[in-house]
Amino acid sequence: MLLVLLSCSVGGDTAATCDRDPPLTYESFGEGFVSKHCTACHSSLLESGERNEATVGVDLDTYAGVLVFAERIQARVVEPDTPEMPPGGGPTEEEQQMLREWLVCSVYPDKEAAE
């Protein structure tokens, strides 16, 4: 699965590579990204009526939550030509590329190691 993801591209033109030194981590990239773009609706601290219709239980305010929903994040934020999330406008193309890189190079390997 990882090899397939490495060959994909964001916006059709940039493949994710894992040669960044130091690599993107939850602390250096992911936590800030999900805080900026996701946790206003996808936080375990929010009650049902505070989530802007986000599904209760789809929480991205911890790295463990990101691991659980990594494929869903990629499918809704990175893959579509017009990202579905966040609904009010989302990450720049550069942020999408960095998100793809972080998912492919850090999140998916961590998720596989935990299984």
N, C-alpha and C positions, 0 to 999 in steps of 0.2 A: 504494500500500500504506500509506503513512504516514497518509493521510486516513482510511482505514478504521480504523486503530489509534487515532487520536485520538478517534474517536467511541465506542470501546468503554469499558466501565467495569469497575472492580474491585468485586466484590461487588454489581454491578448498580446502583450508585447514584452513582458519582463518575467523571466523564470525566477523562482525562489532559489537562492543558493545559500549554502551554509558556510560561507567562508568569511563572514564578518568576525573581526577580532577586536574586542570581545564580542561574543554572540549576544543577541537580544535575549533577555531573560524576563521573568515576571517583574522583578524589581526594577530593571532598567527600561522596560518598555510596556509590558503587558498590564501591569497594575495601573499605570497612568492612562493607557488606552481605554481599558474597560471603565475606569472612573469617569473619563471624559465622555465616552460614547454609549455606555451600557447601563451603569448602575442607577441612573435616574429612574429607570423602570425595573431593572433586573437586580434587585437587592433583597437579601433576606430580611432586611430591616423594614421593608415596606409592606403595609397591609394591602389587601386586595384592591381597595378603592384608590390607593395611591400609586398604582403601577401602570397607569395609562393603558389598561387592558392587557398588559403583559401577563403571561401565564404564571400563576403562583407556583413556586418551586423551581422556576428557571431563573436561578440566581447566579450572578457572575461577580459577586463581591469578594470571592476568595479564589485562590488558584485551584483549589479542589473543584469548585464550581466550573471554572474554565475547562478543566480536564474532562468533566462530565459532558459538557456541551460544545466541545471543540469542533466537531463536524458540523454542528448546527450553526456555529459562529461563521465558519468558513462558507457554508452554503448560503447564508443570508447577508453576509457583509462583504466577502471577498469575491465570490464566484459570479454573481449576476452583473450584467452590464450596468444596471441600475440597482444598487444595493437596496434590499428590503429593510435593513436595519442600519442605524436607527431611522424610524419613520419620518422624523422632522428634518432629515438631512444628516449626512454622516461624514465619515473620514475622507480626507483628501486622497488622491491617487497614491501619493507617497506613503501616507499612513496605511492604505490598503496593502501596498507592497510590503511594508514592514510587518503588518499583521500576518500576511501569508508566510513570510520568512519566519516569524516567531512561532507560528503554529507548526510549520513543517520541521523546523530545526530544533525546537525546544519542547513545545507542548506535546506533539504526537509521540516523540521518543519517551518523554516522561510518562505519558498515558500508557504506552505499551509496557514500560518497565513496571508500572504499578499493577498491571493485570496479571 
